[in-house]
Amino acid sequence: MMTEQTRHAPERLLRRKEVESLTGRSRSSIYDDMQAGTFPKPIKIGPRAVAWPESVIREWIAERMEGGAQ
């Protein structure tokens, strides 16, 4: 039996449009940077669908705000 302490909300998954909105990046910039290894790659959630874990995108944003990467 799960208790309140062991229950965790599932990770929220963000689709591309929401990632674009949060990061201020265009679709092509996101995919160019993924290819260059400077933007997190999404996870496959269906045959033709991908999404990014929200925590990964927020971490990427925080790193840029701290001046850790360009």
All heavy atoms as a GROMACS GRO file, in nm:
protein
  562
    1MET      N    1   0.083  -0.119   0.000
    1MET     CA    2   0.000   0.000   0.000
    1MET      C    3   0.087   0.126   0.000
    1MET      O    4   0.183   0.134   0.075
    1MET     CB    5  -0.088  -0.003   0.124
    1MET     CG    6  -0.186   0.110   0.128
    1MET     SD    7  -0.320   0.070   0.239
    1MET     CE    8  -0.309   0.203   0.351
    2MET      N    9   0.052   0.221  -0.085
    2MET     CA   10   0.130   0.344  -0.094
    2MET      C   11   0.084   0.443   0.012
    2MET      O   12  -0.035   0.459   0.036
    2MET     CB   13   0.114   0.408  -0.231
    2MET     CG   14   0.174   0.330  -0.343
    2MET     SD   15   0.154   0.418  -0.497
    2MET     CE   16   0.318   0.480  -0.517
    3THR      N   17   0.180   0.510   0.071
    3THR     CA   18   0.148   0.616   0.166
    3THR      C   19   0.164   0.749   0.094
    3THR      O   20   0.216   0.756  -0.017
    3THR     CB   21   0.242   0.612   0.287
    3THR    OG1   22   0.374   0.642   0.242
    3THR    CG2   23   0.239   0.476   0.356
    4GLU      N   24   0.123   0.855   0.158
    4GLU     CA   25   0.139   0.989   0.099
    4GLU      C   26   0.285   1.020   0.069
    4GLU      O   27   0.316   1.083  -0.029
    4GLU     CB   28   0.082   1.097   0.192
    4GLU     CG   29  -0.065   1.121   0.180
    4GLU     CD   30  -0.109   1.156   0.038
    4GLU    OE1   31  -0.054   1.246  -0.025
    4GLU    OE2   32  -0.203   1.090  -0.009
    5GLN      N   33   0.376   0.974   0.155
    5GLN     CA   34   0.517   1.004   0.137
    5GLN      C   35   0.576   0.929   0.018
    5GLN      O   36   0.669   0.978  -0.045
    5GLN     CB   37   0.595   0.970   0.263
    5GLN     CG   38   0.565   1.066   0.376
    5GLN     CD   39   0.645   1.032   0.500
    5GLN    OE1   40   0.683   0.918   0.520
    5GLN    NE2   41   0.668   1.132   0.583
    6THR      N   42   0.528   0.811  -0.013
    6THR     CA   43   0.586   0.734  -0.124
    6THR      C   44   0.521   0.766  -0.257
    6THR      O   45   0.574   0.730  -0.361
    6THR     CB   46   0.575   0.582  -0.097
    6THR    OG1   47   0.438   0.547  -0.083
    6THR    CG2   48   0.654   0.542   0.024
    7ARG      N   49   0.410   0.835  -0.256
    7ARG     CA   50   0.344   0.874  -0.380
    7ARG      C   51   0.411   0.997  -0.438
    7ARG      O   52   0.434   1.094  -0.370
    7ARG     CB   53   0.197   0.908  -0.353
    7ARG     CG   54   0.104   0.801  -0.397
    7ARG     CD   55  -0.035   0.847  -0.382
    7ARG     NE   56  -0.092   0.764  -0.278
    7ARG     CZ   57  -0.213   0.774  -0.231
    7ARG    NH1   58  -0.292   0.867  -0.274
    7ARG    NH2   59  -0.256   0.692  -0.141
    8HIS      N   60   0.442   0.990  -0.565
    8HIS     CA   61   0.502   1.105  -0.633
    8HIS      C   62   0.420   1.135  -0.757
    8HIS      O   63   0.376   1.046  -0.826
    8HIS     CB   64   0.646   1.073  -0.676
    8HIS     CG   65   0.736   1.044  -0.561
    8HIS    ND1   66   0.788   1.142  -0.481
    8HIS    CD2   67   0.782   0.927  -0.512
    8HIS    CE1   68   0.863   1.086  -0.388
    8HIS    NE2   69   0.861   0.956  -0.404
    9ALA      N   70   0.405   1.264  -0.781
    9ALA     CA   71   0.335   1.303  -0.904
    9ALA      C   72   0.422   1.261  -1.022
    9ALA      O   73   0.544   1.272  -1.017
    9ALA     CB   74   0.312   1.453  -0.905
   10PRO      N   75   0.361   1.211  -1.127
   10PRO     CA   76   0.441   1.172  -1.244
   10PRO      C   77   0.507   1.295  -1.307
   10PRO      O   78   0.456   1.406  -1.296
   10PRO     CB   79   0.339   1.109  -1.338
   10PRO     CG   80   0.207   1.158  -1.293
   10PRO     CD   81   0.220   1.189  -1.146
   11GLU      N   82   0.620   1.272  -1.369
   11GLU     CA   83   0.691   1.380  -1.439
   11GLU      C   84   0.601   1.433  -1.550
   11GLU      O   85   0.542   1.357  -1.626
   11GLU     CB   86   0.819   1.324  -1.500
   11GLU     CG   87   0.895   1.420  -1.587
   11GLU     CD   88   0.988   1.512  -1.510
   11GLU    OE1   89   1.054   1.463  -1.418
   11GLU    OE2   90   0.994   1.630  -1.543
   12ARG      N   91   0.589   1.563  -1.556
   12ARG     CA   92   0.509   1.625  -1.662
   12ARG      C   93   0.591   1.624  -1.791
   12ARG      O   94   0.709   1.656  -1.791
   12ARG     CB   95   0.476   1.769  -1.622
   12ARG     CG   96   0.384   1.837  -1.718
   12ARG     CD   97   0.323   1.962  -1.655
   12ARG     NE   98   0.253   2.032  -1.758
   12ARG     CZ   99   0.291   2.150  -1.809
   12ARG    NH1  100   0.396   2.211  -1.762
   12ARG    NH2  101   0.224   2.206  -1.906
   13LEU      N  102   0.528   1.585  -1.899
   13LEU     CA  103   0.594   1.581  -2.029
   13LEU      C  104   0.547   1.698  -2.114
   13LEU      O  105   0.427   1.727  -2.120
   13LEU     CB  106   0.564   1.449  -2.101
   13LEU     CG  107   0.614   1.324  -2.029
   13LEU    CD1  108   0.568   1.199  -2.103
   13LEU    CD2  109   0.765   1.326  -2.015
   14LEU      N  110   0.642   1.765  -2.176
   14LEU     CA  111   0.612   1.883  -2.257
   14LEU      C  112   0.625   1.850  -2.404
   14LEU      O  113   0.725   1.793  -2.448
   14LEU     CB  114   0.710   1.996  -2.223
   14LEU     CG  115   0.722   2.035  -2.076
   14LEU    CD1  116   0.830   2.141  -2.059
   14LEU    CD2  117   0.590   2.082  -2.022
   15ARG      N  118   0.526   1.890  -2.481
   15ARG     CA  119   0.532   1.874  -2.626
   15ARG      C  120   0.611   1.992  -2.684
   15ARG      O  121   0.639   2.091  -2.618
   15ARG     CB  122   0.391   1.867  -2.684
   15ARG     CG  123   0.309   1.747  -2.631
   15ARG     CD  124   0.371   1.612  -2.664
   15ARG     NE  125   0.389   1.591  -2.806
   15ARG     CZ  126   0.300   1.536  -2.886
   15ARG    NH1  127   0.186   1.490  -2.839
   15ARG    NH2  128   0.326   1.525  -3.015
   16ARG      N  129   0.647   1.980  -2.811
   16ARG     CA  130   0.736   2.077  -2.874
   16ARG      C  131   0.688   2.221  -2.863
   16ARG      O  132   0.766   2.312  -2.831
   16ARG     CB  133   0.759   2.041  -3.022
   16ARG     CG  134   0.857   2.136  -3.089
   16ARG     CD  135   0.880   2.104  -3.235
   16ARG     NE  136   0.758   2.076  -3.308
   16ARG     CZ  137   0.680   2.170  -3.365
   16ARG    NH1  138   0.710   2.296  -3.353
   16ARG    NH2  139   0.573   2.136  -3.432
   17LYS      N  140   0.561   2.245  -2.888
   17LYS     CA  141   0.511   2.384  -2.884
   17LYS      C  142   0.530   2.446  -2.746
   17LYS      O  143   0.564   2.564  -2.734
   17LYS     CB  144   0.364   2.388  -2.924
   17LYS     CG  145   0.345   2.355  -3.070
   17LYS     CD  146   0.268   2.463  -3.138
   17LYS     CE  147   0.245   2.423  -3.280
   17LYS     NZ  148   0.280   2.525  -3.373
   18GLU      N  149   0.511   2.366  -2.641
   18GLU     CA  150   0.530   2.418  -2.505
   18GLU      C  151   0.679   2.440  -2.476
   18GLU      O  152   0.715   2.537  -2.410
   18GLU     CB  153   0.469   2.322  -2.402
   18GLU     CG  154   0.455   2.385  -2.266
   18GLU     CD  155   0.364   2.309  -2.174
   18GLU    OE1  156   0.319   2.198  -2.207
   18GLU    OE2  157   0.338   2.364  -2.066
   19VAL      N  158   0.764   2.352  -2.529
   19VAL     CA  159   0.909   2.371  -2.514
   19VAL      C  160   0.951   2.499  -2.585
   19VAL      O  161   1.029   2.578  -2.532
   19VAL     CB  162   0.987   2.248  -2.567
   19VAL    CG1  163   1.136   2.276  -2.572
   19VAL    CG2  164   0.958   2.126  -2.480
   20GLU      N  165   0.898   2.522  -2.704
   20GLU     CA  166   0.927   2.646  -2.777
   20GLU      C  167   0.886   2.767  -2.695
   20GLU      O  168   0.962   2.864  -2.684
   20GLU     CB  169   0.853   2.648  -2.911
   20GLU     CG  170   0.906   2.552  -3.013
   20GLU     CD  171   0.820   2.548  -3.139
   20GLU    OE1  172   0.734   2.637  -3.158
   20GLU    OE2  173   0.840   2.455  -3.219
   21SER      N  174   0.768   2.761  -2.636
   21SER     CA  175   0.717   2.872  -2.557
   21SER      C  176   0.802   2.897  -2.433
   21SER      O  177   0.836   3.012  -2.402
   21SER     CB  178   0.572   2.844  -2.518
   21SER     OG  179   0.522   2.946  -2.438
   22LEU      N  180   0.838   2.791  -2.361
   22LEU     CA  181   0.917   2.806  -2.238
   22LEU      C  182   1.059   2.856  -2.266
   22LEU      O  183   1.113   2.934  -2.189
   22LEU     CB  184   0.926   2.672  -2.164
   22LEU     CG  185   0.807   2.633  -2.079
   22LEU    CD1  186   0.826   2.491  -2.026
   22LEU    CD2  187   0.789   2.729  -1.964
   23THR      N  188   1.119   2.808  -2.375
   23THR     CA  189   1.259   2.840  -2.402
   23THR      C  190   1.276   2.964  -2.490
   23THR      O  191   1.386   3.021  -2.495
   23THR     CB  192   1.330   2.723  -2.471
   23THR    OG1  193   1.269   2.698  -2.598
   23THR    CG2  194   1.328   2.598  -2.384
   24GLY      N  195   1.171   3.003  -2.561
   24GLY     CA  196   1.184   3.113  -2.654
   24GLY      C  197   1.258   3.074  -2.781
   24GLY      O  198   1.303   3.160  -2.856
   25ARG      N  199   1.271   2.944  -2.804
   25ARG     CA  200   1.345   2.893  -2.918
   25ARG      C  201   1.248   2.847  -3.026
   25ARG      O  202   1.140   2.800  -2.997
   25ARG     CB  203   1.432   2.774  -2.877
   25ARG     CG  204   1.515   2.792  -2.753
   25ARG     CD  205   1.645   2.853  -2.774
   25ARG     NE  206   1.712   2.785  -2.884
   25ARG     CZ  207   1.837   2.804  -2.915
   25ARG    NH1  208   1.909   2.885  -2.845
   25ARG    NH2  209   1.892   2.741  -3.016
   26SER      N  210   1.290   2.856  -3.151
   26SER     CA  211   1.209   2.808  -3.262
   26SER      C  212   1.228   2.658  -3.278
   26SER      O  213   1.324   2.600  -3.227
   26SER     CB  214   1.248   2.878  -3.392
   26SER     OG  215   1.378   2.836  -3.431
   27ARG      N  216   1.139   2.597  -3.353
   27ARG     CA  217   1.148   2.454  -3.380
   27ARG      C  218   1.283   2.420  -3.442
   27ARG      O  219   1.352   2.327  -3.400
   27ARG     CB  220   1.034   2.413  -3.474
   27ARG     CG  221   1.041   2.268  -3.519
   27ARG     CD  222   0.936   2.242  -3.628
   27ARG     NE  223   0.953   2.110  -3.683
   27ARG     CZ  224   1.042   2.077  -3.777
   27ARG    NH1  225   1.123   2.168  -3.826
   27ARG    NH2  226   1.049   1.953  -3.822
   28SER      N  227   1.322   2.496  -3.543
   28SER     CA  228   1.448   2.465  -3.611
   28SER      C  229   1.569   2.483  -3.519
   28SER      O  230   1.664   2.404  -3.525
   28SER     CB  231   1.464   2.548  -3.739
   28SER     OG  232   1.462   2.685  -3.710
   29SER      N  233   1.566   2.584  -3.432
   29SER     CA  234   1.676   2.604  -3.337
   29SER      C  235   1.685   2.488  -3.239
   29SER      O  236   1.795   2.442  -3.206
   29SER     CB  237   1.658   2.734  -3.259
   29SER     OG  238   1.671   2.844  -3.345
   30ILE      N  239   1.572   2.441  -3.192
   30ILE     CA  240   1.570   2.328  -3.099
   30ILE      C  241   1.632   2.206  -3.165
   30ILE      O  242   1.721   2.142  -3.109
   30ILE     CB  243   1.426   2.299  -3.052
   30ILE    CG1  244   1.380   2.410  -2.956
   30ILE    CG2  245   1.416   2.162  -2.985
   30ILE    CD1  246   1.232   2.406  -2.921
   31TYR      N  247   1.588   2.174  -3.286
   31TYR     CA  248   1.640   2.055  -3.354
   31TYR      C  249   1.786   2.072  -3.397
   31TYR      O  250   1.864   1.976  -3.390
   31TYR     CB  251   1.549   2.015  -3.470
   31TYR     CG  252   1.425   1.946  -3.417
   31TYR    CD1  253   1.305   2.014  -3.401
   31TYR    CD2  254   1.429   1.812  -3.378
   31TYR    CE1  255   1.192   1.951  -3.350
   31TYR    CE2  256   1.317   1.748  -3.327
   31TYR     CZ  257   1.199   1.818  -3.313
   31TYR     OH  258   1.089   1.755  -3.260
   32ASP      N  259   1.826   2.192  -3.436
   32ASP     CA  260   1.968   2.216  -3.469
   32ASP      C  261   2.055   2.195  -3.344
   32ASP      O  262   2.160   2.133  -3.351
   32ASP     CB  263   1.989   2.359  -3.522
   32ASP     CG  264   1.938   2.379  -3.663
   32ASP    OD1  265   1.907   2.278  -3.732
   32ASP    OD2  266   1.927   2.496  -3.705
   33ASP      N  267   2.010   2.249  -3.231
   33ASP     CA  268   2.087   2.236  -3.107
   33ASP      C  269   2.087   2.093  -3.054
   33ASP      O  270   2.186   2.048  -2.995
   33ASP     CB  271   2.034   2.333  -3.001
   33ASP     CG  272   2.068   2.478  -3.032
   33ASP    OD1  273   2.149   2.502  -3.126
   33ASP    OD2  274   2.015   2.567  -2.965
   34MET      N  275   1.980   2.018  -3.076
   34MET     CA  276   1.979   1.876  -3.038
   34MET      C  277   2.086   1.804  -3.118
   34MET      O  278   2.161   1.722  -3.064
   34MET     CB  279   1.843   1.813  -3.062
   34MET     CG  280   1.741   1.848  -2.956
   34MET     SD  281   1.576   1.774  -2.974
   34MET     CE  282   1.574   1.688  -3.124
   35GLN      N  283   2.094   1.833  -3.248
   35GLN     CA  284   2.193   1.771  -3.336
   35GLN      C  285   2.335   1.805  -3.290
   35GLN      O  286   2.424   1.721  -3.294
   35GLN     CB  287   2.172   1.821  -3.479
   35GLN     CG  288   2.250   1.745  -3.581
   35GLN     CD  289   2.169   1.634  -3.643
   35GLN    OE1  290   2.048   1.636  -3.638
   35GLN    NE2  291   2.236   1.538  -3.701
   36ALA      N  292   2.354   1.928  -3.242
   36ALA     CA  293   2.486   1.974  -3.196
   36ALA      C  294   2.517   1.924  -3.054
   36ALA      O  295   2.628   1.941  -3.006
   36ALA     CB  296   2.492   2.126  -3.200
   37GLY      N  297   2.416   1.868  -2.987
   37GLY     CA  298   2.438   1.818  -2.852
   37GLY      C  299   2.425   1.924  -2.744
   37GLY      O  300   2.469   1.903  -2.631
   38THR      N  301   2.365   2.039  -2.778
   38THR     CA  302   2.353   2.148  -2.680
   38THR      C  303   2.210   2.168  -2.630
   38THR      O  304   2.183   2.262  -2.557
   38THR     CB  305   2.405   2.280  -2.740
   38THR    OG1  306   2.331   2.310  -2.859
   38THR    CG2  307   2.553   2.271  -2.773
   39PHE      N  308   2.120   2.082  -2.671
   39PHE     CA  309   1.981   2.087  -2.624
   39PHE      C  310   1.938   1.944  -2.595
   39PHE      O  311   1.974   1.852  -2.670
   39PHE     CB  312   1.888   2.150  -2.729
   39PHE     CG  313   1.754   2.188  -2.674
   39PHE    CD1  314   1.735   2.308  -2.610
   39PHE    CD2  315   1.646   2.102  -2.687
   39PHE    CE1  316   1.611   2.344  -2.557
   39PHE    CE2  317   1.521   2.136  -2.635
   39PHE     CZ  318   1.505   2.258  -2.571
   40PRO      N  319   1.862   1.923  -2.486
   40PRO     CA  320   1.821   1.786  -2.451
   40PRO      C  321   1.736   1.721  -2.560
   40PRO      O  322   1.654   1.786  -2.623
   40PRO     CB  323   1.738   1.805  -2.324
   40PRO     CG  324   1.751   1.945  -2.283
   40PRO     CD  325   1.810   2.023  -2.395
   41LYS      N  326   1.759   1.592  -2.579
   41LYS     CA  327   1.679   1.516  -2.675
   41LYS      C  328   1.549   1.472  -2.606
   41LYS      O  329   1.547   1.445  -2.487
   41LYS     CB  330   1.757   1.397  -2.726
   41LYS     CG  331   1.873   1.441  -2.813
   41LYS     CD  332   1.936   1.327  -2.884
   41LYS     CE  333   2.044   1.383  -2.976
   41LYS     NZ  334   2.114   1.284  -3.050
   42PRO      N  335   1.442   1.464  -2.684
   42PRO     CA  336   1.313   1.422  -2.628
   42PRO      C  337   1.307   1.271  -2.609
   42PRO      O  338   1.394   1.198  -2.657
   42PRO     CB  339   1.213   1.468  -2.734
   42PRO     CG  340   1.290   1.456  -2.861
   42PRO     CD  341   1.432   1.496  -2.827
   43ILE      N  342   1.202   1.228  -2.542
   43ILE     CA  343   1.176   1.084  -2.531
   43ILE      C  344   1.058   1.051  -2.621
   43ILE      O  345   0.971   1.136  -2.645
   43ILE     CB  346   1.147   1.042  -2.385
   43ILE    CG1  347   1.027   1.118  -2.328
   43ILE    CG2  348   1.269   1.061  -2.298
   43ILE    CD1  349   0.979   1.068  -2.194
   44LYS      N  350   1.056   0.932  -2.672
   44LYS     CA  351   0.948   0.887  -2.760
   44LYS      C  352   0.828   0.848  -2.673
   44LYS      O  353   0.842   0.770  -2.580
   44LYS     CB  354   0.997   0.770  -2.843
   44LYS     CG  355   0.912   0.739  -2.961
   44LYS     CD  356   0.990   0.649  -3.056
   44LYS     CE  357   0.914   0.622  -3.180
   44LYS     NZ  358   0.920   0.722  -3.282
   45ILE      N  359   0.712   0.904  -2.704
   45ILE     CA  360   0.592   0.872  -2.626
   45ILE      C  361   0.486   0.803  -2.712
   45ILE      O  362   0.380   0.769  -2.664
   45ILE     CB  363   0.532   0.998  -2.558
   45ILE    CG1  364   0.492   1.104  -2.660
   45ILE    CG2  365   0.629   1.053  -2.455
   45ILE    CD1  366   0.413   1.220  -2.604
   46GLY      N  367   0.516   0.786  -2.837
   46GLY     CA  368   0.424   0.718  -2.928
   46GLY      C  369   0.494   0.695  -3.060
   46GLY      O  370   0.609   0.738  -3.079
   47PRO      N  371   0.426   0.630  -3.154
   47PRO     CA  372   0.488   0.601  -3.284
   47PRO      C  373   0.539   0.726  -3.357
   47PRO      O  374   0.641   0.722  -3.423
   47PRO     CB  375   0.378   0.533  -3.364
   47PRO     CG  376   0.280   0.486  -3.263
   47PRO     CD  377   0.291   0.576  -3.145
   48ARG      N  378   0.467   0.835  -3.342
   48ARG     CA  379   0.505   0.959  -3.411
   48ARG      C  380   0.504   1.078  -3.317
   48ARG      O  381   0.479   1.191  -3.360
   48ARG     CB  382   0.412   0.984  -3.528
   48ARG     CG  383   0.421   0.874  -3.634
   48ARG     CD  384   0.332   0.902  -3.751
   48ARG     NE  385   0.370   1.028  -3.814
   48ARG     CZ  386   0.295   1.095  -3.900
   48ARG    NH1  387   0.178   1.047  -3.934
   48ARG    NH2  388   0.336   1.206  -3.953
   49ALA      N  389   0.528   1.054  -3.190
   49ALA     CA  390   0.520   1.162  -3.092
   49ALA      C  391   0.637   1.157  -2.995
   49ALA      O  392   0.679   1.051  -2.953
   49ALA     CB  393   0.389   1.152  -3.014
   50VAL      N  394   0.690   1.277  -2.964
   50VAL     CA  395   0.796   1.289  -2.865
   50VAL      C  396   0.759   1.398  -2.766
   50VAL      O  397   0.673   1.482  -2.793
   50VAL     CB  398   0.933   1.322  -2.930
   50VAL    CG1  399   0.977   1.212  -3.024
   50VAL    CG2  400   0.930   1.456  -3.002
   51ALA      N  401   0.826   1.395  -2.652
   51ALA     CA  402   0.806   1.497  -2.550
   51ALA      C  403   0.932   1.507  -2.465
   51ALA      O  404   1.015   1.416  -2.466
   51ALA     CB  405   0.685   1.463  -2.462
   52TRP      N  406   0.946   1.616  -2.394
   52TRP     CA  407   1.059   1.638  -2.306
   52TRP      C  408   1.010   1.639  -2.162
   52TRP      O  409   0.909   1.703  -2.131
   52TRP     CB  410   1.123   1.774  -2.334
   52TRP     CG  411   1.200   1.785  -2.461
   52TRP    CD1  412   1.335   1.779  -2.474
   52TRP    CD2  413   1.149   1.807  -2.593
   52TRP    NE1  414   1.371   1.795  -2.606
   52TRP    CE2  415   1.259   1.813  -2.680
   52TRP    CE3  416   1.020   1.822  -2.646
   52TRP    CZ2  417   1.244   1.833  -2.818
   52TRP    CZ3  418   1.006   1.842  -2.782
   52TRP    CH2  419   1.117   1.847  -2.866
   53PRO      N  420   1.081   1.574  -2.070
   53PRO     CA  421   1.046   1.586  -1.929
   53PRO      C  422   1.062   1.733  -1.887
   53PRO      O  423   1.163   1.797  -1.920
   53PRO     CB  424   1.148   1.497  -1.858
   53PRO     CG  425   1.194   1.400  -1.963
   53PRO     CD  426   1.190   1.478  -2.092
   54GLU      N  427   0.963   1.785  -1.817
   54GLU     CA  428   0.966   1.926  -1.778
   54GLU      C  429   1.091   1.960  -1.697
   54GLU      O  430   1.151   2.065  -1.716
   54GLU     CB  431   0.840   1.961  -1.698
   54GLU     CG  432   0.834   2.106  -1.659
   54GLU     CD  433   0.707   2.145  -1.588
   54GLU    OE1  434   0.639   2.056  -1.532
   54GLU    OE2  435   0.675   2.265  -1.587
   55SER      N  436   1.132   1.870  -1.610
   55SER     CA  437   1.249   1.898  -1.525
   55SER      C  438   1.375   1.917  -1.609
   55SER      O  439   1.461   2.000  -1.576
   55SER     CB  440   1.270   1.785  -1.423
   55SER     OG  441   1.295   1.663  -1.489
   56VAL      N  442   1.387   1.844  -1.718
   56VAL     CA  443   1.505   1.854  -1.805
   56VAL      C  444   1.507   1.991  -1.873
   56VAL      O  445   1.612   2.056  -1.882
   56VAL     CB  446   1.506   1.740  -1.909
   56VAL    CG1  447   1.614   1.760  -2.013
   56VAL    CG2  448   1.521   1.607  -1.840
   57ILE      N  449   1.393   2.037  -1.920
   57ILE     CA  450   1.385   2.167  -1.987
   57ILE      C  451   1.409   2.280  -1.886
   57ILE      O  452   1.483   2.374  -1.914
   57ILE     CB  453   1.249   2.185  -2.058
   57ILE    CG1  454   1.235   2.080  -2.170
   57ILE    CG2  455   1.234   2.327  -2.113
   57ILE    CD1  456   1.346   2.083  -2.275
   58ARG      N  457   1.351   2.268  -1.768
   58ARG     CA  458   1.372   2.372  -1.666
   58ARG      C  459   1.518   2.378  -1.623
   58ARG      O  460   1.572   2.486  -1.598
   58ARG     CB  461   1.279   2.351  -1.548
   58ARG     CG  462   1.133   2.370  -1.589
   58ARG     CD  463   1.046   2.421  -1.478
   58ARG     NE  464   0.911   2.441  -1.523
   58ARG     CZ  465   0.864   2.554  -1.578
   58ARG    NH1  466   0.944   2.657  -1.594
   58ARG    NH2  467   0.737   2.564  -1.615
   59GLU      N  468   1.584   2.263  -1.616
   59GLU     CA  469   1.727   2.259  -1.582
   59GLU      C  470   1.809   2.326  -1.693
   59GLU      O  471   1.902   2.402  -1.665
   59GLU     CB  472   1.771   2.115  -1.564
   59GLU     CG  473   1.916   2.099  -1.523
   59GLU     CD  474   1.953   1.954  -1.502
   59GLU    OE1  475   1.872   1.878  -1.448
   59GLU    OE2  476   2.065   1.917  -1.541
   60TRP      N  477   1.775   2.298  -1.819
   60TRP     CA  478   1.844   2.360  -1.933
   60TRP      C  479   1.830   2.512  -1.926
   60TRP      O  480   1.927   2.585  -1.946
   60TRP     CB  481   1.786   2.305  -2.064
   60TRP     CG  482   1.854   2.356  -2.186
   60TRP    CD1  483   1.963   2.303  -2.247
   60TRP    CD2  484   1.816   2.471  -2.264
   60TRP    NE1  485   1.996   2.378  -2.358
   60TRP    CE2  486   1.907   2.481  -2.370
   60TRP    CE3  487   1.714   2.565  -2.253
   60TRP    CZ2  488   1.900   2.582  -2.465
   60TRP    CZ3  489   1.707   2.666  -2.348
   60TRP    CH2  490   1.798   2.674  -2.451
   61ILE      N  491   1.710   2.561  -1.895
   61ILE     CA  492   1.686   2.705  -1.883
   61ILE      C  493   1.769   2.763  -1.768
   61ILE      O  494   1.834   2.866  -1.782
   61ILE     CB  495   1.535   2.734  -1.862
   61ILE    CG1  496   1.458   2.698  -1.990
   61ILE    CG2  497   1.513   2.880  -1.822
   61ILE    CD1  498   1.305   2.697  -1.971
   62ALA      N  499   1.768   2.696  -1.652
   62ALA     CA  500   1.842   2.744  -1.535
   62ALA      C  501   1.991   2.754  -1.564
   62ALA      O  502   2.056   2.851  -1.522
   62ALA     CB  503   1.817   2.651  -1.416
   63GLU      N  504   2.046   2.657  -1.636
   63GLU     CA  505   2.188   2.661  -1.672
   63GLU      C  506   2.219   2.785  -1.755
   63GLU      O  507   2.324   2.847  -1.736
   63GLU     CB  508   2.227   2.536  -1.750
   63GLU     CG  509   2.235   2.412  -1.665
   63GLU     CD  510   2.253   2.285  -1.747
   63GLU    OE1  511   2.259   2.293  -1.873
   63GLU    OE2  512   2.261   2.178  -1.686
   64ARG      N  513   2.131   2.820  -1.847
   64ARG     CA  514   2.156   2.938  -1.930
   64ARG      C  515   2.142   3.066  -1.848
   64ARG      O  516   2.216   3.161  -1.870
   64ARG     CB  517   2.059   2.942  -2.049
   64ARG     CG  518   2.122   2.878  -2.169
   64ARG     CD  519   2.057   2.746  -2.205
   64ARG     NE  520   2.153   2.662  -2.275
   64ARG     CZ  521   2.208   2.553  -2.223
   64ARG    NH1  522   2.177   2.515  -2.104
   64ARG    NH2  523   2.292   2.481  -2.290
   65MET      N  524   2.051   3.067  -1.753
   65MET     CA  525   2.032   3.187  -1.670
   65MET      C  526   2.152   3.208  -1.578
   65MET      O  527   2.185   3.321  -1.543
   65MET     CB  528   1.904   3.176  -1.590
   65MET     CG  529   1.781   3.183  -1.679
   65MET     SD  530   1.626   3.171  -1.590
   65MET     CE  531   1.621   3.332  -1.515
   66GLU      N  532   2.218   3.098  -1.541
   66GLU     CA  533   2.338   3.107  -1.457
   66GLU      C  534   2.462   3.136  -1.539
   66GLU      O  535   2.570   3.155  -1.484
   66GLU     CB  536   2.358   2.975  -1.380
   66GLU     CG  537   2.250   2.948  -1.279
   66GLU     CD  538   2.257   2.806  -1.223
   66GLU    OE1  539   2.350   2.730  -1.259
   66GLU    OE2  540   2.168   2.772  -1.144
   67GLY      N  541   2.449   3.136  -1.670
   67GLY     CA  542   2.563   3.162  -1.757
   67GLY      C  543   2.652   3.041  -1.775
   67GLY      O  544   2.766   3.054  -1.817
   68GLY      N  545   2.600   2.921  -1.746
   68GLY     CA  546   2.680   2.799  -1.755
   68GLY      C  547   2.703   2.750  -1.896
   68GLY      O  548   2.796   2.676  -1.921
   69ALA      N  549   2.618   2.786  -1.989
   69ALA     CA  550   2.633   2.737  -2.127
   69ALA      C  551   2.571   2.839  -2.221
   69ALA      O  552   2.496   2.926  -2.181
   69ALA     CB  553   2.566   2.602  -2.144
   70GLN      N  554   2.605   2.823  -2.347
   70GLN     CA  555   2.549   2.916  -2.445
   70GLN      C  556   2.457   2.848  -2.540
   70GLN      O  557   2.459   2.738  -2.568
   70GLN     CB  558   2.662   2.983  -2.521
   70GLN     CG  559   2.743   3.070  -2.428
   70GLN     CD  560   2.849   3.148  -2.504
   70GLN    OE1  561   2.846   3.159  -2.626
   70GLN    NE2  562   2.943   3.202  -2.432
   0.00000   0.00000   0.00000
